[in-house]
Amino acid sequence: MNITESIKFNKLKEENEKLKKELEELKQQQLYKEDFYKNPYSTGSIDWILVDSSKYDKLSNKEDK
């Protein structure tokens, strides 16, 4: 591998690591059907309530980044 290929490889490797970290953050923010339950006191439209909001409280806001 020559020096140019090595530099390109290192840059791609670095970018790959950044993307992996970003993907992990996005996975943590993903909500699933199991995270909600139907509000039994709902009148009219279906209201869903987050079961455990504590795991989402620690997520950063868009503005914080």
C-alpha atoms as an extended CHARMM CRD file, in Angstrom:
* protein
*
        65  EXT
         1         1  MET       CA              0.0000000000        0.0000000000        0.0000000000  PROA      1               0.0000000000
         2         2  ASN       CA              1.5140000000        3.3160000000       -1.0100000000  PROA      2               0.0000000000
         3         3  ILE       CA              1.2920000000        6.5120000000        1.0260000000  PROA      3               0.0000000000
         4         4  THR       CA             -1.7210000000        7.9030000000       -0.8700000000  PROA      4               0.0000000000
         5         5  GLU       CA             -3.6860000000        4.7090000000       -0.3790000000  PROA      5               0.0000000000
         6         6  SER       CA             -2.7100000000        4.6630000000        3.2630000000  PROA      6               0.0000000000
         7         7  ILE       CA             -3.9540000000        8.2320000000        3.7910000000  PROA      7               0.0000000000
         8         8  LYS       CA             -7.2320000000        7.4810000000        2.0260000000  PROA      8               0.0000000000
         9         9  PHE       CA             -7.6630000000        4.3030000000        4.0430000000  PROA      9               0.0000000000
        10        10  ASN       CA             -7.0710000000        6.1220000000        7.3320000000  PROA      10              0.0000000000
        11        11  LYS       CA             -9.5600000000        8.8480000000        6.4240000000  PROA      11              0.0000000000
        12        12  LEU       CA            -12.1890000000        6.2740000000        5.4960000000  PROA      12              0.0000000000
        13        13  LYS       CA            -11.5390000000        4.3630000000        8.6930000000  PROA      13              0.0000000000
        14        14  GLU       CA            -11.9420000000        7.5500000000       10.7400000000  PROA      14              0.0000000000
        15        15  GLU       CA            -15.1760000000        8.4680000000        8.9590000000  PROA      15              0.0000000000
        16        16  ASN       CA            -16.4760000000        4.9480000000        9.4870000000  PROA      16              0.0000000000
        17        17  GLU       CA            -15.9010000000        5.2540000000       13.2400000000  PROA      17              0.0000000000
        18        18  LYS       CA            -17.7770000000        8.5680000000       13.3320000000  PROA      18              0.0000000000
        19        19  LEU       CA            -20.7020000000        7.0150000000       11.4750000000  PROA      19              0.0000000000
        20        20  LYS       CA            -20.7670000000        4.0450000000       13.8380000000  PROA      20              0.0000000000
        21        21  LYS       CA            -20.9970000000        6.3870000000       16.8370000000  PROA      21              0.0000000000
        22        22  GLU       CA            -23.7640000000        8.3810000000       15.1690000000  PROA      22              0.0000000000
        23        23  LEU       CA            -25.6660000000        5.1790000000       14.4230000000  PROA      23              0.0000000000
        24        24  GLU       CA            -25.4300000000        4.0920000000       18.0630000000  PROA      24              0.0000000000
        25        25  GLU       CA            -26.8470000000        7.4580000000       19.1780000000  PROA      25              0.0000000000
        26        26  LEU       CA            -29.7260000000        7.1230000000       16.7370000000  PROA      26              0.0000000000
        27        27  LYS       CA            -30.4750000000        3.5950000000       17.9140000000  PROA      27              0.0000000000
        28        28  GLN       CA            -30.7430000000        4.8880000000       21.4840000000  PROA      28              0.0000000000
        29        29  GLN       CA            -33.2910000000        7.4810000000       20.3800000000  PROA      29              0.0000000000
        30        30  GLN       CA            -35.4710000000        5.0220000000       18.4840000000  PROA      30              0.0000000000
        31        31  LEU       CA            -38.8930000000        4.3860000000       19.9710000000  PROA      31              0.0000000000
        32        32  TYR       CA            -40.6180000000        1.0290000000       19.7280000000  PROA      32              0.0000000000
        33        33  LYS       CA            -44.2480000000       -0.0060000000       19.9240000000  PROA      33              0.0000000000
        34        34  GLU       CA            -43.5120000000       -1.7040000000       23.2550000000  PROA      34              0.0000000000
        35        35  ASP       CA            -42.4820000000        1.6670000000       24.6990000000  PROA      35              0.0000000000
        36        36  PHE       CA            -46.1190000000        2.8390000000       24.6530000000  PROA      36              0.0000000000
        37        37  TYR       CA            -49.4460000000        1.7630000000       26.0340000000  PROA      37              0.0000000000
        38        38  LYS       CA            -52.9520000000        2.8800000000       25.1290000000  PROA      38              0.0000000000
        39        39  ASN       CA            -54.4640000000        5.4060000000       27.4910000000  PROA      39              0.0000000000
        40        40  PRO       CA            -57.5240000000        3.6740000000       28.9920000000  PROA      40              0.0000000000
        41        41  TYR       CA            -59.0900000000        7.0620000000       29.8150000000  PROA      41              0.0000000000
        42        42  SER       CA            -58.8950000000        8.3210000000       26.2650000000  PROA      42              0.0000000000
        43        43  THR       CA            -61.9920000000        9.9940000000       24.8890000000  PROA      43              0.0000000000
        44        44  GLY       CA            -62.2510000000        9.9830000000       21.1340000000  PROA      44              0.0000000000
        45        45  SER       CA            -58.9090000000        9.6720000000       19.4250000000  PROA      45              0.0000000000
        46        46  ILE       CA            -56.4400000000        7.0060000000       20.4520000000  PROA      46              0.0000000000
        47        47  ASP       CA            -53.9410000000        8.3860000000       22.9300000000  PROA      47              0.0000000000
        48        48  TRP       CA            -50.6910000000        6.5690000000       23.5760000000  PROA      48              0.0000000000
        49        49  ILE       CA            -48.5500000000        7.1110000000       26.6410000000  PROA      49              0.0000000000
        50        50  LEU       CA            -44.8300000000        6.4880000000       26.9490000000  PROA      50              0.0000000000
        51        51  VAL       CA            -44.2950000000        3.6400000000       29.4190000000  PROA      51              0.0000000000
        52        52  ASP       CA            -40.9200000000        4.7070000000       30.8080000000  PROA      52              0.0000000000
        53        53  SER       CA            -39.7770000000        8.1670000000       29.8310000000  PROA      53              0.0000000000
        54        54  SER       CA            -36.6920000000        8.0290000000       32.0660000000  PROA      54              0.0000000000
        55        55  LYS       CA            -34.6020000000        6.3030000000       29.3980000000  PROA      55              0.0000000000
        56        56  TYR       CA            -35.4090000000        9.1190000000       26.9580000000  PROA      56              0.0000000000
        57        57  ASP       CA            -34.7790000000       11.9570000000       29.4210000000  PROA      57              0.0000000000
        58        58  LYS       CA            -31.0190000000       11.5100000000       29.0490000000  PROA      58              0.0000000000
        59        59  LEU       CA            -31.0610000000       12.0470000000       25.2790000000  PROA      59              0.0000000000
        60        60  SER       CA            -29.6080000000       15.2960000000       24.0580000000  PROA      60              0.0000000000
        61        61  ASN       CA            -31.6630000000       17.8200000000       22.1320000000  PROA      61              0.0000000000
        62        62  LYS       CA            -30.8400000000       18.8460000000       18.5950000000  PROA      62              0.0000000000
        63        63  GLU       CA            -29.8900000000       22.2880000000       19.8990000000  PROA      63              0.0000000000
        64        64  ASP       CA            -27.3780000000       20.7930000000       22.3600000000  PROA      64              0.0000000000
        65        65  LYS       CA            -25.2480000000       19.2680000000       19.5990000000  PROA      65              0.0000000000
